[in-house]
């Protein structure tokens, strides 16, 4: 069996994006920059209110795998869709992005495929309302142990942690990958997600996680501190590698006695910050699985994040391998 | 003899500041943000062209000592002035700031007191033309060994490195302070200054310097690299502590296996960036000589830098002890 660079497990979602005003945000009492889980009626009500949208396959970890593939890496994605139109769109798009995706769609009659309604405000911030549907029903039975054992790195998103079955799937997958000699990476995903699961996340990071991805809001929430630097001092003793993203302030990579301060890559116009963290992780993981030093891994993350925020949607539109060429030679 | 927190050796200068347009900069072929050494005729020509100015005692290391004193620290300054009006202004101002200053003025008939003509452009950048005068004539004979032996930290500015006599004074002072159990801090001062003295600075840092201060342009010039992070990796093996300032991007403190990423303190309006680095050093050194951890030292530096860039002139106008009170309790 060929080796895979990264295998991700996460929510399989199709994003529905629309540009909306701050008045829309106020009227619907949205918290700009947050991710809220919604039920079917809320999803239908919000979707009806949103203006004409763009449908783009998304899902945080799935976006990351599309990014790894765009760099030329070998990536696979594990996630659940239903046997419906959106499920077909998701499966088509992720395969078209060059990512291995073999999960059979869930049986008909169950929950429909998950979707994420994304409102993009004039400040290029996104506010997400996620209806997880079939996506959240992932459990240990959905795991292909042979696929997992091929992974250099297993990448897990915090978003999927809400369901006990998904938690169990993460534990099983982590064990399989570690036993096969791979490393396990984890994204904290969202500050509210961290708030819901702080204690279990802390324990998970301590015991199982080799590479942690978090943005500033997430890492300060994890340790319940005000200052980025205070969180930085804590995470340095907590896992092997931490990649902490700070938006326009760039990123900080910590690995015990090694710290890299990486500037954000220049972006002429920020269109939509959706996927910035997902794509930073993509660049970083591509670098890590191809033997680059941590500073270069961080630069690759910054290049990928800059590409994805320069357009609407959370998957790259330009070959990341081409964009990385000046750096990697 | 009572212990001193910091003793600095540097140029004793009076700053003459005026706000000028970019047209003025173009007409006089000034390099915005640089420091140029000038002779007497050039000083007279430029001073005549400048609009109405504000005279404020300056000198990089002298500003830093005024900052240390404003935090409540015990600071002394060693530098040369002439027996003229500007020399009296300098001596009055630094003593009024609470800094010990005992150097006898140079004999009459020699060079006049040094001055720094500072043009502040609408982008709040400063362009400096320095006539060193008596200031540059500092030598080993000007050192009070008893004073130096009282210092927890000796602070040296790179600006003074141009004259062989001053270099010899630095070597003697460094030896006296190290023998008395103190530490030696050094500021790279200016990227052009680094360019003039790169090899000797590198050797000095390697052998004698315990705490290095530099901004981004200076530290990348020192190692002749393009990226801040590349310089960061090098300095980490080069001296005990390095405090690297990055303007609005904040600062990074490195001490072997400890790295702190410190955000810039908020400033409602940036009036004049003159003295930002000098005052960052003041806050950092106050913290270091009062037993605070390096993260807190960095925050104190950021607080002091924010105060000084909010007004014209390079010495604090508000008590830094008061501004630090919420942090230090």
Interface residues (C-beta under 8 A of the other chain):
Chain A: X227 X228 X229 X230 X232 X233 X249 X250 X252 X254 X256 X257 X259 X260 X261 X262 X263 X295 X298
Chain B: X227 X228 X229 X230 X232 X233 X249 X250 X252 X254 X256 X257 X259 X260 X261 X262 X263 X295 X298
